């Protein structure tokens, strides 16, 4: 870069600089100079006058004018050449004036004798000479001053550039080295020392080439890798360095430096030869970049790619394993169920029950292990489905009930604020609850276990549910309460011996809860029972529109079933035949389409198809697709599968299935599902097509619940309001009758509409008891009438039952009690009708 000299500070003429740079000191100097000039002028003039006078008096009159040399010399000295000459000329007049003052005759003789001419000439010469000498010396001094100033500025400039360069080298994050012509290091920065791990004295004056990897072998690299250095790398180094003098630079050279601790650093090297016009080559400038972090990032990326691939392989393996392991287990459990249904003596029955229990616990163990592997593989992915938390909680209690010890009660309590419709992953929530309730039942030998579900927090369109699982069991020592959430941790080894278990459950529960934005924790102390807490965020879902279905008899219905597992096929066939259905079974997808075509050609089409999804060859999805395109769009199709993966339900719906059930198949769930499928098809034929969602085991129960229409007979407006709010929040539909008489009228007008009557006992006009009697007299024998009374007096129950009431609940009514009543008297009744009709 060219410097604009005009703009370089400090390159002004020194005089200008004095004047412009520091005007005050310049003015002071000037005035001092003027004062001293005047002083010398006066002194010299005084000397002249005194000497002139003395010399005249002493008689040296003709040479007296010579003393004018003093003022003339001073003027020449101070004012330069011209004023000096003028002063010499002027001295003639002054001398004449002096003669004139002292003695008139002398000046005449001075003139007349002609002595004035050489004298004046001499004085002019002296004044001019002194003036000239003086101005020459001033010029020389000025010149010297300005030269000195320039040198000073140049030196400062150089120093500044040197410091800047030094700073640049020292502060550079990239290592920098400067070498002389012999490649000996003359300068380097801290980054270089940090890179190679040597001290300053160990580097200075050493050959720069020393820091390239020195010999063949296997080395650790700063990236964490290990590399083998072969001879080829030395060839590369010598070729590159050999070409340097000719090419004058090496750009972006990837190689290794060797650190003091012998590890290698991957580096990018740039070298430029330094040269000067007169001296030629003067050395080299080397900038190095440490590639460790770049390489690490590359490695991490590669690792991610590889682990993603291996995760995919792992999850494919898991899906496969889960199918492979569950399939024979389903066979074991299914056949044991069938065995239990046959005539067995008590010993055989006991063995069979033990096989079933062991099978079930093995299945749950396998599920835990598979789940754990899934968490490990980062595969915990949540589904989102609408579901009813209340049903789910009761379902969990039903599952746990058979595991309870004698004398242990199970209680389910649902908070009034809990909405009926929420959206989240019901399988995962159930898994956590079953696990916690399972533990509670395992460690409680007397007293009770309670599951309660409340709303902890509400934010727009989502709520945090808080489930508490309380037991009166053996408790956990306070110092172990947190550690049991770690993998494989149990309170102590004797727990394993006595109660079994893997120590995986709570850790899985906590991870699931955390994926749902919540947590699992416990409060407990030894011997004082425990409370386990489980929180999770769920979304608020839209209210469901539910149609009421009418059961269809199953007997003589024609079903096609396909499953590659012969044992499962047999279990299923057996179940269906027990309901007198006509079953055709296939152990693969092949031949199914053909059989269906034949059946519809012969005017005896299948009423239902049940297909296993994971069949080799033609799987359930492909088969359904073919059936839908080639045979029938409307035949109800049920998918069954032993592996539940995320997106299964969506895939089923897309393939054309109407419903999905997981294996092992539960008899009552299966019949309920078939009933729903057949009645829906019948309704469709009657009312026309409409977009339907895939039916699942949950949606069947939920639909049943929401389809319930309650007639509430209650006279007190406050109680009416409370009950309606509670029941509608829970998902039911309610109509109100304000007294017994009205209730009888409303029910008699539409007896098929109402599923249940909740009847207050004390009402004006017609009491609950009388209204019930009247209804029964009118012939409405089957409708469940549940009494609600505040008088929980002894004998009330009997009175109600005598009057023809079905059951009895105490006021204020509780949500879970209503649910239990409806389940017992409405929903389960419907199921039984479906199976037995
Ligand atoms: P597992 O029950 O399969 O061993 P968990 O992770 O579910 O594994 O439980 C870990 C341990 O925590 C149990 O072995 C038991 O010692 C303790 N524990 C869990 N729940 C309870 C409970 N309700 N009461 C007493 N101890 C419990």
Boltz pocket constraint, residues with backbone or C-beta under 6 A from the ligand:
constraints:
  - pocket:
      binder: B
      contacts: [[A, 435], [A, 436], [A, 439], [A, 440], [A, 443], [A, 471], [A, 473], [A, 474], [A, 475], [A, 476], [A, 484], [A, 486], [A, 489], [A, 490], [A, 491], [A, 492], [A, 495], [A, 496], [A, 500], [A, 501], [A, 502], [A, 503], [A, 504], [A, 505], [A, 506], [A, 507], [A, 530]]
      max_distance: 6.0
